[in-house]
Amino acid sequence: MARILLTGATGFLGGAVLHQALSRRDGDEWVCLVRCADVEQGHQRLAARLSRFTDLFTAHRLARTVTIVPGDFTRADQDADPRLDGVTHILHLAADTSYRGEERVFRTNHLGTLALARRTRSMPKLQRFLHVGTAMSCGADAPSLVREALPHPEDRHLVAYTASKAAAETSLAAEFADLPLVVARPSIVVGHSTLGAAPSSSILWLVRAADRLRLLPTETRTGIDIVPVDWAAAALLALLRKPGLAHSLYHVSAGEESLTRWPDLFRAFEAADPEGGPRHVDRFDFADRAALRERFAATFGLDTALKHAMLRATRAYYMFCALDFTFANDRLRAEGIAAPPALPDYLGTCLASSSEIVEQFVDDLEMFTGSATAEPLPLTATA
């Protein structure tokens, strides 16, 4: 029986991981480090997240099986709670995914992760520390097919989030070489392959907005590396518990085989929404801010603060779409993990459980207006 410490359990990916793990009833003990006033509040927060994946009764029942340790991973090295001493596995998902507050993001994601690593010195039974980063740790100048490699200090990053995650990887490798460390880098996590948008609309709103705008900052023949949250959660659990991994760094990504190609995606939109007619998509130069603003205003309007925030978020995500990266997943597949479904395969399920696009954007609003400490934003600005 393993004793697993999970950070970021109240986030989208963290909730998916916890729901899958607890539903298996395999005897593992899950310990969640949760920002909360007391254990009861911690259980309530977990139940609220788990209820996105199951009924409310089951969510509360599953939450009660988790050991709650009130705390903050960024101060874990000061946490003497003895329940952490017997941990055998760590799945570190928590991060600040905000696009604001560069210093705070760096302090949380880089220095905070090192604080958690220091706490492992008091965990004599630790067998694996799975640190979840982001596929965009590669920086903005990587080749179109990105393979797993350690970050370089000279890599150019478009946002502080990806820079902070790359810095965390670099420091962990340099300062904690004795840890049983494995790094997993998810690409863009969108929807759930069977529950659709019910667990979260994060980033799904952007895909829908691109369809509605009929505008892309890249050639329409290119693609975008997207995976569903349930598949990503299963892959992380496999990397966490499988003994004898061949590598210490893995992309949790669609790869070339399951890459969501824009033509396939727009055909899926046409099939799910035939009244929208054929999708004739225009390309624009990302540097042309006026073109995106004009199309956005004509499509959604700019009459509220929420829509202005959505325009900024769209521009930020489009900045990453323009890179046209595919993240190789050969290493992950070699560990026996099946390829994920491509977004067009489950898009209809997502749309059937969707609200209006602007309403769905609210799931990501906090990232553009304040702090959002949760699981890593998969290809952030990507999220």
N, C-alpha and C positions, 0 to 999 in steps of 0.2 A: 504494500500500500504506500502510495506517495503522499507527501504533504506539500501541496502546491500553493505558492504565494502568487496572487494575481493582482496587478495594479491596473487601473483603468476599467474596472468591471462595470461601471455605470455608463460607459460609452457604447457606441454602436457595435463595433467589433468585439469589445470586451463582453458585452451582453450576449452576443452570439456564441462566443467561446464558452462562457459560463453555462448558457442554456444547453448546449450540446454536451458538455462535460457532465453536468448534473443529471441529465436525462439518461446517460449511459449506466449510471448506478454501478460503477466498476470498483467502488470501495475507496477511491482516492479521496483525500480530505482537502477541501479547498479553503484557503485562508485569503480573505480579501482586505487589502489596505484601502480604507474608504475615508474620504473627508466627511466627517459627520460628528455631531455633538456626543452621541452615545451609540451603543450597539443597536438599540431599537430603531433609531433613525437610519442607521446603516442598512438594516434589514429592509426597511421601507424603501430606501433608495434602490436597493438591488431588485426588490419585487417590482418596482415601477418599471425598471428597464427590462426585466424578464417578461413582464406582461406584454411587451411588444412581440414576443415570440410564441406565447402560449396564453391560455386563459388565466384570469386573475387568481383564481383559487390555486392552480398549479404553480403560478409564479410565486405566490407567498409561501407555498409549501417548500418549493425548491430553495428559496432565499433562506429559509430557516435552517437548512442543512449546512449553510456556510458559516465558517468562523469569521466574525467581523473584528478587525483590529482598527479602531478609529485612529487615523493618522494621515500623514502626508509623506509621499515617497521622497520628496526633496529634503526632508529632515530625517530620513530613515536611520542615518548614522547616529542620531541622538535618541532613537527609540529603543528602549531596553525591554520592551514587552517580550517575555519569555516564550510566547507562542510563536515568535518568529525564529527562535533558535533551532527548532527541529525541522525547518523547511528543507525539503529534498529537491524541489524544482521551483524556479521562478519564471513567470511569464510577465514581462514588463511591457505593458501596453500604454500606460498613462503618459500623456504629453500635453503641452500647451500648443494648441493648433491655431491660435489667434494670428491674424495678419497684422495686428497692431502690437506695439510694445516690444520692440526688437530686443532690448536689454532683458526684459522679463522672460521672453521666449527662450533666449539663450540660457538664462539662469535656471529656468525650469528644466528644459530638455537636456542641456549639457551638464551643468553643475549638479542638478537634481539627480540625474542618473548616476553620477559618480558617488553621490551620497548613498544611494541604494547599494551600489557596488561595495562601498566600504562596510555597510551593515552585513554583507555576506561573510565577512571575516569571523562573525560569531555564529555562522551556520555550518558546523562541522560535517553535516550530512548532505550538503548540497551536491547534487549530481549534474544539474544543468541550469544555466542562466540564459533563458531565451529573451534576448533584447529585440524588440520590434521597432525598426526604424522606418524608412521610407525609400521606395525605389529611386526617388529623386536625389538620394545622397550622392549620386553620380555627378551632379552638377549639370549645368545647361549646355555644355559643349561636348557631351559624350557622343559616340557614333550612334547611328539610327538604331542598330541592334545593340542594346546595352547588356554586357555580361557582368557577372559579379566580380567586383574588385574593391579593394580598400579605397576610401576617399583620399584625395590629395589636397594638401593645404591650399594649393593654387587654383583649385576648381572654382569656377564662377557659379554662384547661386543667385537665383532670381528673387528669393524671399528668405527672410531670417529663419523660418521654420526648417527648411531643408538644410540650411547651413548649420543650424544647431544640432540637427540629427546626425549630420556627417561628423561634426566635431565630437559628439558623444561616442560614435563608433571609434574614431581615432584615439580618443583618450582611454577608452576601455581597453583597446588593444595594447596601448603603450604602458598603462599603469596597472592593469589587472590581468596580466598574461597567465597568471596561475588559476584564474577562474575557469570553470567549465562553460565557457561562453559560446553561444551560437547567436548569430544575427539573422533575423528574417526581415525582408524588405517588401512589404505589400505595394502593389501598384494602386490603381484607382478602384476603390470598393464601392459598388453601386447596387443597391437593392438586394433582394433575397430570391433565390431561384424558384421557391415555391410560395413564399409569403408576399412577394412583390415589394411594394413600398410600405407595407404595414410596419416593419421594424424601424424604418427611417427613410426619409426622402433625400438624405444627404447626397448631393451631386446628381441625383436623378433629375432634379429640376433643371440642371444645366443642360443635360442631354435633350430634355424636352424643349428647353428654350432654343437650343441650336436648331432643332427641327422646325420650331415655330418661326424663328428668325430667317431661316433659309440662308444662313450666312456662316462661313467658316474662315478661319485664318490660315488655312492649309489646303492643299489639293484634296478634292473629295475622294480621290482614289486611295488616300492614306487611311490610317486607322488609329485606334486609341486603346491602350492596354487596360481593360476593365475586367474585374472579377466580382462575383456575387459574395455577399458577406458570409453565407453559410459554408461555401467552399473554402473561403479564406480561413474561417474559424477551424474547420476540419484540418486544413493543412498545418496551421499553427499547432494544434493539438498533436498531430503526428510528429512534428519536429520537436515538440516538447518532450514526448514520451518515448520516442524510438531510440533504442540504444545504438551506439556505434555509427553515428552519422558520418558520411564520407567527407563532409565539408563543414566549415564553421560560418558560412555565409550563403544565404539562399534568397533568391527572388521568389516571392509569393505572387505570381503574375500569370497573365494569360499566355505570354510567349507568342511565338509565330503561329502555332497551331490554332489557338483560340482568340487571336486578336480580333477585336471588334472593328471591322472595316466600315467606313462611313457609308459606302453604297449599300452594304447589307443592312446597316442600321436604318437607313432611310426607307429601304424596301419594307423592313419590318414595321416602320411607322405607317407606311401606306396600307399595309395589310390590316393593322390594328385600327387605323383611322382613315378608312377609304374616303370619307367626306372631305378630308383635307386635300385630296387630289394628288397628282404626281409631285414628287419633291424635286424641284429644280433649285439647286443650291448655288449661291454665288460665293466666290472667293474674294476676300478683301485683304489688303496689306495691314498687318497688325499695328503698324505704326500710324495708320490712319484712324485716329480716335474718333473723328467726326463721323466716319462711315458707320461704325458700330453704334454710336450714340443716336444717329438719325434713324437707323433701322430699328433699334430698340424702342425709341420713342414712338415710332409709327406702329409697332407691334404691341407693346405693353403699356405705353404711356409713361410719363415721368411726373405724375401728379402727386406722388407721395414720397416720403422719406424712405419707405421700404423699397420702392422701385428704384430710387437712386442708389441705394445700397446694393440692390440686385444687379444694376448695371456695372458697378465697380467690381462686384464678384464675378460677373460674366467676363469682364475684361481680364481679370486675374487668371481665371481658369483657361481662357482662350490663349493666354500667354504660354501656357504649358502645352496645350493642344498643338500649337504651332511648331513645337519641337519635334513632333512625330516620332516619339520613342516607342520601341518595343523592348520589353524586358525579358531576356532569355530565361526560360525556366527549366532548362535541361537538368540541372542539378536536382531540382525538386522532383521532377518526373522520375529520375533515376532512383529516388528513394521510395518509389512505388506509389506515389500520389498521382491520381488520375488528373487529366486535363480538366480545367473548368469549362462550364458552358459559356459561350459568347453571349453578350447582352442581347443580340437579336433573338436568341433562343428563349429568353424569358421576359422580353420586353412587354409582351401582351399582358403577362401576369402583373408586372409593375404598373402598367397603365390602368388596369382594371381596379387597382387599389389606390389610385392616385386622386388627390384633390387638385385644385387649380395650381398652376405653375408658381405663381407668386406666393401662394400659401405654402407650397412645399419649400420654397427658399428659406422660410423661417427656421427650418432645421439647421441651416448653416449660417444664419444671420449673426450669431454670437461671434463667429470667427472674424467678422469684419467690423464689429462694433465694440468688442471687449474681449475678456479672457474666456477661453474655452478649453478647460483641462479635461481631456478625455483620452481616447485612443489616438494613435497617430493618424494624421490626415494622409491618406494614401497618396497620391501624387501631388500634394498640395499645389496651391496656387501656383498646385493642383492644386486633400481636399483637400 
